[in-house]
Amino acid sequence: MGNGKVKVGIIGSKFEADIHAASFQLMPEEAEVVAVASPTPGNAAELAGRYGIPRVFLDYREMLREPDIEMVTIAAPNALHRQMTCDAARAGKHVVCEKPFAMTLEEGDEMIDVCRAEGVLLMYAEELFFTPKYVKAKEMADQGAFGKVHLVKQSEKHFGPHGDWFWDVSKSGGGVWMDMGCHGIAFCYWFLGRPKIESVYCQMGTYVHGDKTIGEDEVIGIIEFAGGALGMVEDSWARRGGMDDRIEVFGDGGVTYGNLHMGNALPTYSESGYGYAVEKAPSTTGWSYPVFEELWNYGFPQEMRHFARCVRGKETPQATGEDGRVVLEALCAGYASAGLGSKVALPYRPKGLRRPIDGWKGAAAK
């Protein structure tokens, strides 16, 4: 491939696409966004205006015909990931696909196969592999700080997503387990050194948002890994008070706790409120916890810089399509587990599922 900055096209224009655009600008030395595509008139233009992106498309396939674009990031609903990834690969573009990877394992396998056949990188956008605080915890673990680690916990909770499509399981594939359980599974897997996942057990339900989704809004998942360690994943779309994201690591020789936001938040009380505190925070009156350098603390700019460096051959991808597939298989097993009321062993190959949540809800999940 060429030299200089990697030229990037973003598919999508809302919350996650905005994070991608902002992240490339925060660490601009490796890549620049030259185009954005979104089917809703005005949305791509608005994002382009905010970040000075020169080219705007209503159809991503037109954007893929631009010869100078080398890498595409996909920030579109989950149901579109397979088609967009395959189209981008066939256009000779490297692909960064947002989590969760795909709707079914068959889709995921096709994405991996097509990218391999076309000779392009397929990278999986899991920012927790790049979150500075969590990277530090893993460094300490790898240096033996906690002895033999037997339990890793990851929890992410807020009151529900911004985009309407998340609530529609035909577009998202499921509720909070699909949306955020993917982070917890990936985190535990990565933290422990990518051991084989042996089983998944999930308890889930729709407790608060039954008026707008049949998807689960509260879930607890337990993952058994080869080598004897456990992962515990807790996710909620039903937690008031903004975003809460934390980890705990337990070994025979030590322990560490990481609260992603509180370590860099400013405990603040305001009678009148102010602009922006943190992702998913509903208001800033009373007590709030504004975070500085929010995207940096999540790891998004570091992640996008890494992917651009991979395109140039300067680094080896940390988060691949194969990682995305491992997580997707565990997600599918989690839904099946909730449906069965017992743990599900991996490998797990459901047949004929159109979306992961059907393993829990069955075909009744219209």
Secondary structure as a PSIPRED ss2 file (coil, helix, strand):
# PSIPRED VFORMAT (PSIPRED V4.0)

   1 M C   1.000  0.000  0.000
   2 G C   1.000  0.000  0.000
   3 N C   1.000  0.000  0.000
   4 G C   1.000  0.000  0.000
   5 K C   1.000  0.000  0.000
   6 V E   0.000  0.000  1.000
   7 K E   0.000  0.000  1.000
   8 V E   0.000  0.000  1.000
   9 G E   0.000  0.000  1.000
  10 I E   0.000  0.000  1.000
  11 I E   0.000  0.000  1.000
  12 G C   1.000  0.000  0.000
  13 S C   1.000  0.000  0.000
  14 K C   1.000  0.000  0.000
  15 F H   0.000  1.000  0.000
  16 E H   0.000  1.000  0.000
  17 A H   0.000  1.000  0.000
  18 D H   0.000  1.000  0.000
  19 I H   0.000  1.000  0.000
  20 H H   0.000  1.000  0.000
  21 A H   0.000  1.000  0.000
  22 A H   0.000  1.000  0.000
  23 S H   0.000  1.000  0.000
  24 F H   0.000  1.000  0.000
  25 Q H   0.000  1.000  0.000
  26 L H   0.000  1.000  0.000
  27 M C   1.000  0.000  0.000
  28 P C   1.000  0.000  0.000
  29 E C   1.000  0.000  0.000
  30 E C   1.000  0.000  0.000
  31 A E   0.000  0.000  1.000
  32 E E   0.000  0.000  1.000
  33 V E   0.000  0.000  1.000
  34 V E   0.000  0.000  1.000
  35 A E   0.000  0.000  1.000
  36 V E   0.000  0.000  1.000
  37 A E   0.000  0.000  1.000
  38 S C   1.000  0.000  0.000
  39 P C   1.000  0.000  0.000
  40 T C   1.000  0.000  0.000
  41 P C   1.000  0.000  0.000
  42 G C   1.000  0.000  0.000
  43 N H   0.000  1.000  0.000
  44 A H   0.000  1.000  0.000
  45 A H   0.000  1.000  0.000
  46 E H   0.000  1.000  0.000
  47 L H   0.000  1.000  0.000
  48 A H   0.000  1.000  0.000
  49 G H   0.000  1.000  0.000
  50 R H   0.000  1.000  0.000
  51 Y H   0.000  1.000  0.000
  52 G C   1.000  0.000  0.000
  53 I C   1.000  0.000  0.000
  54 P C   1.000  0.000  0.000
  55 R E   0.000  0.000  1.000
  56 V E   0.000  0.000  1.000
  57 F E   0.000  0.000  1.000
  58 L C   1.000  0.000  0.000
  59 D C   1.000  0.000  0.000
  60 Y H   0.000  1.000  0.000
  61 R H   0.000  1.000  0.000
  62 E H   0.000  1.000  0.000
  63 M H   0.000  1.000  0.000
  64 L H   0.000  1.000  0.000
  65 R C   1.000  0.000  0.000
  66 E C   1.000  0.000  0.000
  67 P C   1.000  0.000  0.000
  68 D C   1.000  0.000  0.000
  69 I C   1.000  0.000  0.000
  70 E C   1.000  0.000  0.000
  71 M E   0.000  0.000  1.000
  72 V E   0.000  0.000  1.000
  73 T E   0.000  0.000  1.000
  74 I E   0.000  0.000  1.000
  75 A C   1.000  0.000  0.000
  76 A C   1.000  0.000  0.000
  77 P C   1.000  0.000  0.000
  78 N H   0.000  1.000  0.000
  79 A H   0.000  1.000  0.000
  80 L H   0.000  1.000  0.000
  81 H H   0.000  1.000  0.000
  82 R H   0.000  1.000  0.000
  83 Q H   0.000  1.000  0.000
  84 M H   0.000  1.000  0.000
  85 T H   0.000  1.000  0.000
  86 C H   0.000  1.000  0.000
  87 D H   0.000  1.000  0.000
  88 A H   0.000  1.000  0.000
  89 A H   0.000  1.000  0.000
  90 R H   0.000  1.000  0.000
  91 A C   1.000  0.000  0.000
  92 G C   1.000  0.000  0.000
  93 K C   1.000  0.000  0.000
  94 H E   0.000  0.000  1.000
  95 V E   0.000  0.000  1.000
  96 V E   0.000  0.000  1.000
  97 C E   0.000  0.000  1.000
  98 E E   0.000  0.000  1.000
  99 K C   1.000  0.000  0.000
 100 P C   1.000  0.000  0.000
 101 F C   1.000  0.000  0.000
 102 A C   1.000  0.000  0.000
 103 M C   1.000  0.000  0.000
 104 T C   1.000  0.000  0.000
 105 L H   0.000  1.000  0.000
 106 E H   0.000  1.000  0.000
 107 E H   0.000  1.000  0.000
 108 G H   0.000  1.000  0.000
 109 D H   0.000  1.000  0.000
 110 E H   0.000  1.000  0.000
 111 M H   0.000  1.000  0.000
 112 I H   0.000  1.000  0.000
 113 D H   0.000  1.000  0.000
 114 V H   0.000  1.000  0.000
 115 C H   0.000  1.000  0.000
 116 R H   0.000  1.000  0.000
 117 A H   0.000  1.000  0.000
 118 E H   0.000  1.000  0.000
 119 G C   1.000  0.000  0.000
 120 V C   1.000  0.000  0.000
 121 L C   1.000  0.000  0.000
 122 L E   0.000  0.000  1.000
 123 M E   0.000  0.000  1.000
 124 Y E   0.000  0.000  1.000
 125 A E   0.000  0.000  1.000
 126 E C   1.000  0.000  0.000
 127 E H   0.000  1.000  0.000
 128 L H   0.000  1.000  0.000
 129 F H   0.000  1.000  0.000
 130 F C   1.000  0.000  0.000
 131 T C   1.000  0.000  0.000
 132 P H   0.000  1.000  0.000
 133 K H   0.000  1.000  0.000
 134 Y H   0.000  1.000  0.000
 135 V H   0.000  1.000  0.000
 136 K H   0.000  1.000  0.000
 137 A H   0.000  1.000  0.000
 138 K H   0.000  1.000  0.000
 139 E H   0.000  1.000  0.000
 140 M H   0.000  1.000  0.000
 141 A H   0.000  1.000  0.000
 142 D H   0.000  1.000  0.000
 143 Q C   1.000  0.000  0.000
 144 G C   1.000  0.000  0.000
 145 A C   1.000  0.000  0.000
 146 F C   1.000  0.000  0.000
 147 G C   1.000  0.000  0.000
 148 K C   1.000  0.000  0.000
 149 V E   0.000  0.000  1.000
 150 H E   0.000  0.000  1.000
 151 L E   0.000  0.000  1.000
 152 V E   0.000  0.000  1.000
 153 K E   0.000  0.000  1.000
 154 Q E   0.000  0.000  1.000
 155 S E   0.000  0.000  1.000
 156 E E   0.000  0.000  1.000
 157 K E   0.000  0.000  1.000
 158 H C   1.000  0.000  0.000
 159 F C   1.000  0.000  0.000
 160 G C   1.000  0.000  0.000
 161 P C   1.000  0.000  0.000
 162 H C   1.000  0.000  0.000
 163 G C   1.000  0.000  0.000
 164 D H   0.000  1.000  0.000
 165 W H   0.000  1.000  0.000
 166 F H   0.000  1.000  0.000
 167 W H   0.000  1.000  0.000
 168 D C   1.000  0.000  0.000
 169 V H   0.000  1.000  0.000
 170 S H   0.000  1.000  0.000
 171 K H   0.000  1.000  0.000
 172 S H   0.000  1.000  0.000
 173 G C   1.000  0.000  0.000
 174 G C   1.000  0.000  0.000
 175 G C   1.000  0.000  0.000
 176 V H   0.000  1.000  0.000
 177 W H   0.000  1.000  0.000
 178 M H   0.000  1.000  0.000
 179 D H   0.000  1.000  0.000
 180 M H   0.000  1.000  0.000
 181 G H   0.000  1.000  0.000
 182 C H   0.000  1.000  0.000
 183 H H   0.000  1.000  0.000
 184 G H   0.000  1.000  0.000
 185 I H   0.000  1.000  0.000
 186 A H   0.000  1.000  0.000
 187 F H   0.000  1.000  0.000
 188 C H   0.000  1.000  0.000
 189 Y H   0.000  1.000  0.000
 190 W H   0.000  1.000  0.000
 191 F H   0.000  1.000  0.000
 192 L C   1.000  0.000  0.000
 193 G C   1.000  0.000  0.000
 194 R C   1.000  0.000  0.000
 195 P C   1.000  0.000  0.000
 196 K C   1.000  0.000  0.000
 197 I E   0.000  0.000  1.000
 198 E E   0.000  0.000  1.000
 199 S E   0.000  0.000  1.000
 200 V E   0.000  0.000  1.000
 201 Y E   0.000  0.000  1.000
 202 C E   0.000  0.000  1.000
 203 Q E   0.000  0.000  1.000
 204 M E   0.000  0.000  1.000
 205 G E   0.000  0.000  1.000
 206 T C   1.000  0.000  0.000
 207 Y C   1.000  0.000  0.000
 208 V C   1.000  0.000  0.000
 209 H C   1.000  0.000  0.000
 210 G C   1.000  0.000  0.000
 211 D C   1.000  0.000  0.000
 212 K C   1.000  0.000  0.000
 213 T C   1.000  0.000  0.000
 214 I C   1.000  0.000  0.000
 215 G C   1.000  0.000  0.000
 216 E C   1.000  0.000  0.000
 217 D C   1.000  0.000  0.000
 218 E E   0.000  0.000  1.000
 219 V E   0.000  0.000  1.000
 220 I E   0.000  0.000  1.000
 221 G E   0.000  0.000  1.000
 222 I E   0.000  0.000  1.000
 223 I E   0.000  0.000  1.000
 224 E E   0.000  0.000  1.000
 225 F E   0.000  0.000  1.000
 226 A C   1.000  0.000  0.000
 227 G C   1.000  0.000  0.000
 228 G C   1.000  0.000  0.000
 229 A C   1.000  0.000  0.000
 230 L E   0.000  0.000  1.000
 231 G E   0.000  0.000  1.000
 232 M E   0.000  0.000  1.000
 233 V E   0.000  0.000  1.000
 234 E E   0.000  0.000  1.000
 235 D E   0.000  0.000  1.000
 236 S E   0.000  0.000  1.000
 237 W C   1.000  0.000  0.000
 238 A C   1.000  0.000  0.000
 239 R C   1.000  0.000  0.000
 240 R C   1.000  0.000  0.000
 241 G C   1.000  0.000  0.000
 242 G C   1.000  0.000  0.000
 243 M C   1.000  0.000  0.000
 244 D E   0.000  0.000  1.000
 245 D E   0.000  0.000  1.000
 246 R E   0.000  0.000  1.000
 247 I E   0.000  0.000  1.000
 248 E E   0.000  0.000  1.000
 249 V E   0.000  0.000  1.000
 250 F E   0.000  0.000  1.000
 251 G E   0.000  0.000  1.000
 252 D C   1.000  0.000  0.000
 253 G C   1.000  0.000  0.000
 254 G E   0.000  0.000  1.000
 255 V E   0.000  0.000  1.000
 256 T E   0.000  0.000  1.000
 257 Y E   0.000  0.000  1.000
 258 G E   0.000  0.000  1.000
 259 N E   0.000  0.000  1.000
 260 L C   1.000  0.000  0.000
 261 H C   1.000  0.000  0.000
 262 M H   0.000  1.000  0.000
 263 G H   0.000  1.000  0.000
 264 N H   0.000  1.000  0.000
 265 A E   0.000  0.000  1.000
 266 L C   1.000  0.000  0.000
 267 P C   1.000  0.000  0.000
 268 T E   0.000  0.000  1.000
 269 Y E   0.000  0.000  1.000
 270 S E   0.000  0.000  1.000
 271 E C   1.000  0.000  0.000
 272 S C   1.000  0.000  0.000
 273 G C   1.000  0.000  0.000
 274 Y C   1.000  0.000  0.000
 275 G C   1.000  0.000  0.000
 276 Y C   1.000  0.000  0.000
 277 A C   1.000  0.000  0.000
 278 V C   1.000  0.000  0.000
 279 E C   1.000  0.000  0.000
 280 K C   1.000  0.000  0.000
 281 A C   1.000  0.000  0.000
 282 P C   1.000  0.000  0.000
 283 S C   1.000  0.000  0.000
 284 T C   1.000  0.000  0.000
 285 T C   1.000  0.000  0.000
 286 G E   0.000  0.000  1.000
 287 W E   0.000  0.000  1.000
 288 S E   0.000  0.000  1.000
 289 Y C   1.000  0.000  0.000
 290 P C   1.000  0.000  0.000
 291 V E   0.000  0.000  1.000
 292 F C   1.000  0.000  0.000
 293 E C   1.000  0.000  0.000
 294 E H   0.000  1.000  0.000
 295 L H   0.000  1.000  0.000
 296 W H   0.000  1.000  0.000
 297 N H   0.000  1.000  0.000
 298 Y H   0.000  1.000  0.000
 299 G C   1.000  0.000  0.000
 300 F H   0.000  1.000  0.000
 301 P H   0.000  1.000  0.000
 302 Q H   0.000  1.000  0.000
 303 E H   0.000  1.000  0.000
 304 M H   0.000  1.000  0.000
 305 R H   0.000  1.000  0.000
 306 H H   0.000  1.000  0.000
 307 F H   0.000  1.000  0.000
 308 A H   0.000  1.000  0.000
 309 R H   0.000  1.000  0.000
 310 C H   0.000  1.000  0.000
 311 V H   0.000  1.000  0.000
 312 R C   1.000  0.000  0.000
 313 G C   1.000  0.000  0.000
 314 K C   1.000  0.000  0.000
 315 E C   1.000  0.000  0.000
 316 T C   1.000  0.000  0.000
 317 P C   1.000  0.000  0.000
 318 Q C   1.000  0.000  0.000
 319 A C   1.000  0.000  0.000
 320 T E   0.000  0.000  1.000
 321 G H   0.000  1.000  0.000
 322 E H   0.000  1.000  0.000
 323 D H   0.000  1.000  0.000
 324 G H   0.000  1.000  0.000
 325 R H   0.000  1.000  0.000
 326 V H   0.000  1.000  0.000
 327 V H   0.000  1.000  0.000
 328 L H   0.000  1.000  0.000
 329 E H   0.000  1.000  0.000
 330 A H   0.000  1.000  0.000
 331 L H   0.000  1.000  0.000
 332 C H   0.000  1.000  0.000
 333 A H   0.000  1.000  0.000
 334 G H   0.000  1.000  0.000
 335 Y H   0.000  1.000  0.000
 336 A H   0.000  1.000  0.000
 337 S H   0.000  1.000  0.000
 338 A H   0.000  1.000  0.000
 339 G H   0.000  1.000  0.000
 340 L H   0.000  1.000  0.000
 341 G C   1.000  0.000  0.000
 342 S C   1.000  0.000  0.000
 343 K C   1.000  0.000  0.000
 344 V E   0.000  0.000  1.000
 345 A E   0.000  0.000  1.000
 346 L C   1.000  0.000  0.000
 347 P C   1.000  0.000  0.000
 348 Y C   1.000  0.000  0.000
 349 R C   1.000  0.000  0.000
 350 P C   1.000  0.000  0.000
 351 K C   1.000  0.000  0.000
 352 G C   1.000  0.000  0.000
 353 L C   1.000  0.000  0.000
 354 R C   1.000  0.000  0.000
 355 R C   1.000  0.000  0.000
 356 P C   1.000  0.000  0.000
 357 I C   1.000  0.000  0.000
 358 D H   0.000  1.000  0.000
 359 G H   0.000  1.000  0.000
 360 W H   0.000  1.000  0.000
 361 K H   0.000  1.000  0.000
 362 G H   0.000  1.000  0.000
 363 A H   0.000  1.000  0.000
 364 A H   0.000  1.000  0.000
 365 A C   1.000  0.000  0.000
 366 K C   1.000  0.000  0.000
